[in-house]
Amino acid sequence: MKCKKMGTVYFVRIDRGEEVVSELKKVCEKHNIKLGKISAIGAVNKATIGFFDVAEKQYHSTILTGDHEITTLLGNITTMDGEIYLHCHITLAGEDQKVIGGHLNEAVVSATCEAIIEEFSGEVNRFRDETLGLNLLDV
């Protein structure tokens, strides 16, 4: 992974074989980014995405293998219990150009991933809402 900062924006290249979410979190930890937004495009050959079942209060995960284009990756950066917390969603397209998407748990880069992190001043924390079973923004 390589990173270049320009003002409050970080341009990040995640390389083949690297895992997207963990590399983005490393950038945030290294540069002490506690609040921001993430966008990215690229290609992966393995991804775990989730769907939150509101009635069951749990995520159901799907593992995708094979080459997929990242058509959209969007997320935010906040904190929870003093730690950096990433919340990302992804849309992936296969060879047939059909898309699938959901909550991004992890994704392994097959060629490259180009991410942009925009840092904001301040900090927004999260708290666990047991009624929903989710970590919500504390705003």
Secondary structure as UniProt FT lines:
FT   STRAND          2..6
FT   TURN            7..8
FT   STRAND          9..15
FT   TURN            16..17
FT   HELIX           20..30
FT   TURN            31..32
FT   STRAND          36..53
FT   TURN            54..57
FT   STRAND          58..80
FT   TURN            81..82
FT   STRAND          83..93
FT   TURN            95..96
FT   STRAND          99..119
FT   STRAND          125..129
FT   TURN            130..133
FT   STRAND          134..137
//
